[in-house]
Amino acid sequence: MSSRKSFAIFSPNSKNSLSSKLYRKMSLAEYNETLRTNQLQPNIKGSESTKWLSQRLDKVKKFNNKIVNKNTEQVIVEFELEIPYFVYINATSVHQKNSKGMPLIKYYYEGLDENDIYRNFGIIPRELEFFNNNIKNITKL
């Protein structure tokens, strides 16, 4: 029997519909570039290289990035992904605490219940193009 936890493809933010949505809080400038290119943007040089998103909209709404200037306008963006890709990131991601040196998507539960099936995902730079190729829709909430 596998020790891997199950994962959610039903969004807590929808009425039991099949969902592959992830949410990210970002600056308005990052959103504008995301919208223009229809892609999650690479990290800014010198910043955290992993781009974090969550399955839980309520978690993202509460998120406060302490390194962002308080005057920076921020928005929440919904990324709807192709279902096979969403299954892939759930099946292949590794817990952040075990990820040092591993070239894989990370997950963790900050702001979430670790016994829940929802996760936060960290898209690493080498996975960013694959992520972007599997975006179905981008929506500012």
Residue, then its C-alpha position, 0 to 999 in steps of 0.5 A: m500500500s502506498s504511503r502517499k496521501s490522496f489529493a484533490i481535483f475537486s476545488p473547494n471553491s466550486k460546487n463539486s465541479l472537476s477543477s484544476k485551479l490554482y491561485r496566486k497573489m501577485s503585484l498588478a505589474e506581474y498580473n499585467e505581464t501574465l495577462r499579456t503573455n498568458q503565462l505565469q512569469p519567471n521570478i525576478k532576478g535575486s528573488e525566490s526562484t519558486k513560484w508558489l500557488s495554492q489550491r485554496l482561494d481563502k488561503v491566498k486571500k489571507f497571504n501577506n508577502k512581507i517583502v512586498n512594499k505596502n504600497t504595491e497594488q496586489v491582485i489574486v489570479e486564478f490559473e485553470l490548468e489542464i486536468p492531466y497536468f494537474v494530476y501530474i503535479n499532484a503525483t510528482s511533487v515532493h514535500q518542501k522539507n524533503s526537496k533540497g537538491m531535487p528538481l521537482i515541483k514542491y508542495y507544502y501546507e502553510g496556511l492549510d490543514e496538513n490532514d486536508i487534501y489541498r496543497n500549496f505548490g511551488i513551480i520551480p524554474r525548470e517546470l515553468e514552461f511545462f506549467n505555462n503550456n498547460i494553462k487553460n485560462i487565467t482570471k483576475l479575481 
